């Protein structure tokens, strides 16, 4: 949490006070593990006044987000399920992210243990309703390969690639999450050596060569292409970044052409999360990547994009999206087959009315019959299943069936 908040590009007064307030918020919230725990009493008694001051300066959205994310993972999972309890959602696909090598503070729990907990505490108990994506970080993989210590000062003993393989093949994870804005392009990393030198964290000990990054990333792509494993990557000019505006150096949609134009990766299953949508410009403008992505849809048959965290909560925002989607669908009707419903629930929860995100998006797509009823159904699920590669006889389908049989889980209705 601390590292993420410190990565934000603040303006005005927050640019000055943010770096001072954020460590205070993180330190106070670390003790809040369970509503009935001693730590929660400590949180209420020792941190009440400091947090009131911090939240007053930073605003209520940060308060909402921080206090949700300070809960244990299983409690956050329950809150997410409760948000959509009446929506009859059959499958949730949350995305794990590995930030350890890119932010100032590091996790108290190593990534292998986190994955094991998600497997035992979230995936198995939910019996086919939750299948996450596992994170891959090329910096972790290279530190492991070179026998280096991790940011906590202990040997890196797992390696990102080994964790991915085990999670996909044995633990019910169904895809891989990348986050290029941390400091690496999908390919051709030699071209951004100068940009990577801007990343001063950990005394630059984890800033490897472009050839190194390309090599371990291609190892992942080879595995995903061979085993039909989907990849989701952050594709927006905002979010977590290794330094302000790093997304423009490492995360543009068009950078993925360097991967997908290679014959062996032409059919790689890839989701460009957030659809490259610029909240200030929408579909139009010089700094939106939506048109780039739509053009790429025409070239790559397994390329998709999701709509997570689009700012549609509010009448003014909805009207703008309706106008944008008229132009979007007119110019690129293929979008109806490639757009995925996604929420970024843990970020949306900061906003009043976050529970209406799904209904609001459906209303936008229904506007002037832009999407038919069947196309909206595909947006809500059918397109996602195609992106995930889950159809009878596919490698993803067979992996899940094996997982259910090994864990004595009855096949869920959505996979039958």
C-alpha positions, -999 to 999 in steps of 0.1 A, spaced: 0 0 0 27 25 10 47 19 -22 17 22 -44 6 55 -29 41 69 -30 42 61 -67 13 84 -75 18 117 -94 4 142 -70 -4 178 -77 -9 210 -56 -7 206 -19 -6 168 -20 27 170 -40 42 185 -8 23 167 20 17 134 3 51 119 9 48 128 46 12 115 51 14 83 31 40 65 54 17 75 84 -13 59 68 6 27 59 21 24 93 -12 29 111 -31 5 89 -6 -24 91 -19 -33 125 -55 -36 114 -58 -73 105 -93 -83 118 -122 -65 133 -119 -85 165 -82 -86 169 -59 -68 194 -43 -50 164 -76 -34 155 -79 -20 191 -43 -6 186 -54 9 153 -84 26 168 -67 39 199 -33 49 186 -40 60 150 -74 76 152 -62 112 153 -32 108 129 -54 91 103 -81 118 106 -55 144 98 -41 124 69 -75 116 54 -86 153 57 -56 163 36 -58 135 11 -95 133 7 -122 107 14 -115 85 -17 -81 76 -2 -97 68 31 -122 44 15 -95 27 -5 -69 24 22 -93 11 49 -106 -16 25 -71 -27 14 -59 -28 50 -81 -59 56 -69 -95 52 -72 -109 17 -101 -133 26 -120 -103 41 -114 -83 9 -126 -113 -11 -158 -114 10 -165 -77 4 -160 -82 -34 -184 -111 -35 -210 -92 -14 -208 -63 -38 -221 -85 -66 -242 -109 -45 -273 -101 -66 -257 -102 -100 -254 -140 -104 -218 -138 -115 -205 -173 -121 -168 -166 -124 -145 -140 -108 -110 -135 -122 -90 -113 -98 -54 -103 -108 -24 -106 -85 4 -81 -89 40 -84 -79 54 -49 -69 82 -61 -46 111 -51 -67 98 -18 -78 86 1 -47 104 13 -16 88 -10 9 85 -47 5 59 -73 16 58 -90 50 48 -122 33 68 -137 4 51 -142 -29 52 -180 -28 33 -179 5 8 -154 -9 1 -176 -39 -3 -206 -16 -27 -187 6 -48 -177 -24 -49 -213 -35 -59 -227 -1 -79 -198 13 -97 -184 -18 -96 -207 -48 -104 -240 -32 -131 -228 -8 -150 -210 -36 -151 -242 -57 -149 -230 -93 -161 -194 -88 -128 -177 -84 -97 -184 -106 -71 -156 -105 -42 -146 -126 -7 -151 -111 19 -123 -114 51 -125 -134 79 -100 -127 110 -102 -149 131 -84 -122 123 -111 -97 131 -138 -123 164 -122 -131 173 -118 -94 166 -155 -89 186 -164 -120 216 -144 -109 215 -156 -73 208 -122 -58 190 -113 -26 155 -98 -27 147 -63 -14 141 -78 21 178 -89 21 172 -127 19 181 -149 -11 155 -149 -39 147 -186 -38 116 -190 -59 118 -173 -92 89 -158 -110 87 -183 -138 86 -213 -115 59 -197 -94 38 -191 -126 41 -227 -138 32 -242 -104 2 -218 -100 -11 -225 -135 -5 -263 -135 -14 -271 -99 -32 -243 -81 -62 -232 -102 -48 -200 -115 -58 -195 -151 -36 -167 -165 -6 -144 -160 -6 -107 -149 21 -83 -162 26 -47 -152 49 -31 -178 46 4 -163 68 -8 -135 98 -5 -158 100 -29 -188 86 -30 -223 69 -62 -236 100 -66 -259 129 -46 -273 140 -34 -239 173 -23 -251 156 8 -266 146 20 -231 178 16 -212 180 54 -205 144 55 -192 151 26 -169 179 45 -153 153 69 -139 143 41 -115 164 48 -85 148 23 -61 171 -2 -42 202 17 -55 194 4 -90 206 -31 -82 176 -46 -99 179 -26 -131 190 -53 -156 200 -51 -192 174 -49 -220 186 -83 -234 180 -98 -199 145 -85 -197 136 -97 -232 151 -132 -226 130 -139 -195 99 -123 -209 102 -145 -240 105 -176 -217 71 -166 -203 56 -160 -238 69 -193 -250 52 -211 -221 19 -192 -225 18 -197 -263 26 -234 -260 1 -240 -232 -26 -215 -243 -23 -195 -211 -38 -159 -213 -19 -128 -203 -34 -96 -189 -12 -64 -188 -19 -30 -175 -25 -7 -205 -34 28 -193 -14 60 -188 -23 61 -151 -20 36 -123 10 22 -105 42 34 -122 79 32 -112 81 69 -118 55 95 -130 45 89 -166 65 57 -168 35 42 -186 44 62 -217 79 48 -217 70 12 -211 33 5 -213 18 18 -245 -4 -6 -264 16 -4 -296 47 -18 -278 29 -52 -279 33 -53 -317 69 -62 -311 57 -94 -294 26 -102 -315 43 -97 -348 66 -126 -341 52 -157 -357 53 -179 -326 34 -153 -306 8 -143 -333 -20 -161 -315 -9 -153 -279 -40 -146 -257 -36 -110 -245 -58 -86 -227 -49 -49 -226 -65 -39 -193 -84 -6 -191 -86 -4 -229 -59 24 -230 -87 48 -221 -76 83 -211 -102 96 -186 -95 132 -196 -99 126 -234 -121 95 -237 -120 79 -272 -107 110 -289 -75 130 -283 -37 126 -288 -30 107 -256 -56 79 -257 -45 45 -269 -80 32 -277 -77 37 -314 -44 19 -314 -59 -11 -296 -89 -12 -320 -66 -12 -350 -46 -40 -334 -79 -60 -329 -80 -62 -367 -46 -78 -369 -44 -102 -339 -72 -127 -334 -66 -133 -297 -62 -97 -286 -88 -83 -262 -93 -53 -239 -113 -48 -207 -131 -18 -194 -120 -19 -157 -120 14 -138 -136 34 -166 -151 65 -150 -188 60 -157 -203 67 -122 -221 100 -127 -245 114 -153 -220 136 -170 -195 107 -173 -221 84 -187 -232 109 -213 -196 113 -225 -191 75 -228 -223 72 -248 -210 98 -272 -176 82 -274 -191 47 -279 -211 59 -309 -179 69 -327 -160 39 -314 -186 13 -327 -190 31 -359 -153 31 -366 -144 -3 -352 -174 -27 -350 -150 -55 -341 -149 -41 -306 -181 -59 -299 -163 -92 -301 -132 -81 -282 -144 -60 -252 -144 -76 -218 -163 -66 -187 -140 -58 -158 -143 -36 -128 -110 -29 -109 -133 -33 -79 -107 -24 -53 -102 10 -69 -139 17 -78 -148 12 -42 -135 47 -35 -164 62 -53 -200 68 -42 -222 45 -63 -194 20 -71 -220 -8 -69 -237 4 -100 -207 1 -123 -220 -30 -141 -255 -15 -146 -241 18 -158 -219 1 -184 -248 -19 -197 -268 13 -202 -240 28 -222 -238 -2 -245 -276 -3 -249 -277 34 -259 -292 37 -294 -288 -1 -297 -250 2 -300 -248 -34 -287 -275 -60 -292 -287 -81 -263 -265 -110 -274 -235 -87 -278 -240 -74 -243 -241 -110 -230 -208 -116 -249 -194 -84 -232 -204 -97 -198 -190 -133 -203 -188 -148 -237 -158 -127 -249 -140 -134 -216 -144 -172 -220 -129 -169 -255 -100 -147 -242 -94 -172 -214 -95 -200 -240 -120 -220 -220 -139 -243 -243 -144 -280 -243 -112 -298 -252 -89 -268 -249 -58 -268 -228 -73 -243 -203 -105 -264 -200 -86 -296 -194 -64 -280 -168 -94 -268 -149 -111 -302 -151 -80 -318 -137 -79 -292 -109 -115 -299 -100 -110 -337 -100 -78 -335 -79 -95 -312 -53 -128 -330 -54 -147 -300 -66 -179 -305 -86 -177 -289 -120 -193 -254 -119 -222 -247 -143 -202 -221 -163 -177 -247 -175 -202 -275 -185 
